[in-house]
């Protein structure tokens, strides 16, 4: 992690990780030219992740409920630059006007405002849905974790997908990196029923069936520290 002070604290809570294998040549149009699409055993992956952001606040300041807590649904893929693997977001759809205004300005993150709902019932089913204000694309589904808590084994696909501690963004045509610090992910296998996924369809990723993920996992979440973006140009 950087030697300078982190900028934000936040919790990522109740995440359903849905992944599809995609053709890297189709994915390429979404990725800055100076980032390499990272492959696992020759395959590229895109993840769609509905979850809750909680207690988002600047360093050493308290969280404010109606600003700091909101559902977020993002689409991400896996890239690297100068040998450092990270995450690249195609979109982050969130039910937060503040975040959707501030994050693109400060970080270059591609936030889009969506009306989002997120709930859990007494039987342990997580229900979530979003509808983007700008073009009405949707994500709607239900998930339920099952099985024991796991941590990714060294060299596994789960390690490739989960254990990433920086993200890349393109801001005004320049690529930047931002670091994230948290404990190793703990996750479970999960089942999911997707009712609508026009959100993923919108990006034309060549996925044959966006209602049937290739891989599904669930995590209760992590506490996270994040740093401001920095140049990816090696000194």
Residue pairs with C-beta under 8 A, 6 or more apart in sequence:
1 165
1 179
1 181
1 225
1 227
2 179
2 227
2 230
4 227
5 59
6 59
6 181
6 225
6 226
6 227
7 58
7 59
7 226
7 227
7 228
8 56
8 57
8 58
8 59
8 225
8 226
9 55
9 56
9 57
9 58
9 59
9 223
9 224
9 225
9 226
10 53
10 54
10 55
10 56
10 57
10 68
10 223
10 224
10 226
11 53
11 54
11 55
11 221
11 222
11 223
11 224
12 51
12 52
12 53
12 54
12 182
12 221
12 222
12 224
13 51
13 52
13 53
13 54
13 220
13 221
14 51
14 52
14 118
14 120
14 126
14 218
14 219
14 220
14 221
15 49
15 50
15 51
15 218
15 219
15 221
16 49
16 50
16 51
16 126
16 128
16 141
16 143
16 190
16 192
16 216
16 217
16 218
17 47
17 49
17 161
17 162
17 187
17 190
17 215
17 216
17 217
17 218
17 219
18 47
18 48
18 49
18 192
18 194
18 213
18 215
18 216
19 45
19 46
19 47
19 48
19 161
19 213
19 214
19 215
19 216
20 45
20 46
20 48
20 200
20 205
20 207
20 210
20 213
20 214
21 43
21 44
21 45
21 214
22 44
22 45
22 46
22 77
22 205
22 206
22 207
23 44
23 206
24 37
24 39
24 44
26 204
26 205
26 206
27 37
27 44
27 46
27 77
27 205
28 37
30 77
30 88
30 90
30 203
31 37
31 77
31 79
31 88
32 88
32 168
32 170
32 175
34 81
34 175
34 232
35 79
35 80
35 81
35 88
35 168
35 175
36 79
36 80
36 81
37 44
37 77
37 78
37 79
38 44
38 78
38 79
38 80
38 85
38 160
40 78
40 157
40 160
40 161
41 157
44 77
44 78
45 77
45 78
45 160
45 161
45 215
46 75
46 76
46 77
46 90
46 200
46 205
46 207
47 75
47 76
47 77
47 161
48 73
48 74
48 75
48 139
48 197
48 199
48 200
48 213
49 73
49 74
49 75
49 76
50 71
50 72
50 73
50 118
50 128
50 130
50 139
50 141
51 71
51 72
51 73
51 118
51 221
52 69
52 70
52 71
52 72
52 118
52 221
53 68
53 69
53 70
53 71
53 72
53 94
53 96
53 99
54 63
54 68
54 69
55 63
55 68
55 69
56 63
56 67
56 68
56 69
56 99
57 63
57 64
57 68
63 69
67 96
67 98
70 94
70 95
70 96
70 99
70 116
71 94
71 95
71 116
71 117
71 118
71 128
71 130
72 92
72 93
72 94
72 95
72 96
72 99
72 116
73 92
73 93
73 94
73 114
73 116
73 128
73 130
73 139
73 199
74 89
74 91
74 92
74 93
75 89
75 90
75 91
75 199
75 200
75 203
76 87
76 88
76 89
76 90
77 87
77 88
77 90
78 85
78 86
78 87
78 88
78 160
78 161
78 164
79 85
79 86
79 87
79 88
79 168
80 86
81 168
81 175
81 177
81 232
82 232
82 234
84 166
84 177
85 164
85 166
86 164
86 165
86 166
86 167
86 168
86 177
87 164
87 166
87 167
87 168
88 167
88 168
88 169
89 109
89 110
89 167
89 169
90 110
90 203
91 110
91 111
91 112
91 199
91 203
92 103
92 109
92 110
92 111
92 112
93 111
93 112
93 113
93 114
93 116
93 130
93 132
93 139
93 199
94 100
94 111
94 112
94 113
94 114
94 116
95 113
95 114
95 115
95 116
95 130
96 113
97 113
99 111
100 111
100 112
100 113
103 109
103 111
104 110
104 111
106 228
106 229
107 169
107 171
107 176
107 178
107 228
107 229
108 169
108 170
108 171
108 172
108 176
108 229
109 169
110 169
112 132
112 133
112 134
113 132
113 133
113 134
114 130
114 131
114 132
114 133
115 130
115 131
115 133
116 128
116 129
116 130
117 127
117 128
117 129
117 130
118 126
118 127
118 128
119 126
119 127
119 128
120 126
120 127
121 127
123 144
124 144
124 145
125 142
125 143
125 144
126 142
126 143
126 144
126 218
127 141
127 142
128 139
128 140
128 141
128 142
128 143
129 138
129 139
129 140
129 141
129 196
130 138
130 139
130 140
130 199
131 137
131 138
132 138
132 199
135 202
137 198
137 199
137 201
137 202
138 196
138 197
138 198
138 199
139 194
139 196
139 197
139 198
139 199
139 200
140 194
140 195
140 196
140 197
141 192
141 193
141 194
141 195
141 196
141 197
142 192
142 193
142 195
143 190
143 191
143 192
143 193
143 216
143 218
144 190
144 191
144 192
144 218
145 188
145 189
145 190
145 218
146 188
146 189
146 190
146 191
147 188
147 189
148 188
149 186
149 187
149 188
150 158
150 186
150 187
150 188
150 189
151 184
151 185
151 186
151 187
152 158
152 159
152 161
152 162
152 163
152 184
152 185
152 187
153 159
157 215
158 187
158 217
161 215
162 185
162 187
162 217
163 184
163 185
165 179
165 180
165 181
165 182
166 177
166 178
166 179
166 180
167 177
167 178
167 180
168 175
168 176
168 177
168 178
168 232
169 175
169 176
169 178
169 229
170 176
171 229
174 231
175 232
176 229
176 230
176 231
176 232
177 229
177 230
177 231
177 232
178 226
178 227
178 228
178 229
178 230
179 226
179 227
180 224
180 225
180 226
180 227
181 224
181 225
181 226
182 222
182 223
182 224
182 225
183 222
183 223
185 219
185 222
186 219
186 220
187 217
187 218
187 219
188 217
188 218
188 219
189 216
189 217
189 218
190 216
190 217
190 218
191 216
192 213
192 216
194 210
194 211
194 212
194 213
195 211
197 210
197 211
200 207
200 210
201 207
201 210
